[in-house]
Every structure is written in C-alpha cells, then in structure tokens.
Amino acid sequence: MAKAISVRLDDEAERALRLLESTGLSRSEAIRSSLLASADRMRRRSQLAAEVAALEADDDDRNEMLAVASLMESMRATG
C-alpha cells in the first residue's frame, strides 16, 4: 500500500527533481527512485567500510600486500 507524504524542497532539490522529470519520470517515480538509490548507496558504503575494516584487521592479508608492494618496488625501472 502506498503512503502519501509531503516534503518541502529547496531550490537545489527542485532543480534536481525537474531534471529527473525531464527524463520522462513522473514526480512520484522520480522521488521514489531517488530515495531507493540513495538508500542503496548508503548500504553499499556501509558494506564497503565493513570490508575495509575486516581487511585492515587481517594480518595475513596485510603481510601479503606488503610483499606485493615490495616486489613491485623491486621491479620498478630506475631513472
């Protein structure tokens, strides 16, 4: 079941909404898709941050990264 809400838009948000509507989306479709896309980006950022934290806490992974970096540095051309 859909739920109606009201929102006050500032000038920047109004311009963004007009841009989305210019692609053929209705006002409701534009707002719904933007909310879902924004929430998805937040979820992905959170998941990525958790993955980075896990990798930083992994001593074996960190040692392997250092070994690869050392190997790459030894193969770098001089000059």
NORCORUR-V178127 format. One record per residue. N is the residue number from 1. RES is the residue in one letter. SS is DSSP state (a for helix, b for strand, c for the rest). Layout:
BEGIN
n	res	ss
N	RES	SS
N	RES	SS
END
This chain:
BEGIN
n	res	ss
1	M	c
2	A	c
3	K	c
4	A	c
5	I	c
6	S	c
7	V	c
8	R	c
9	L	c
10	D	c
11	D	a
12	E	a
13	A	a
14	E	a
15	R	a
16	A	a
17	L	a
18	R	a
19	L	a
20	L	a
21	E	a
22	S	c
23	T	c
24	G	c
25	L	c
26	S	c
27	R	a
28	S	a
29	E	a
30	A	a
31	I	a
32	R	a
33	S	a
34	S	a
35	L	a
36	L	a
37	A	a
38	S	a
39	A	a
40	D	a
41	R	a
42	M	a
43	R	a
44	R	a
45	R	a
46	S	a
47	Q	a
48	L	a
49	A	a
50	A	a
51	E	a
52	V	a
53	A	a
54	A	a
55	L	a
56	E	a
57	A	c
58	D	c
59	D	a
60	D	a
61	D	a
62	R	a
63	N	a
64	E	a
65	M	a
66	L	a
67	A	a
68	V	a
69	A	a
70	S	a
71	L	a
72	M	a
73	E	a
74	S	a
75	M	a
76	R	c
77	A	c
78	T	c
79	G	c
END
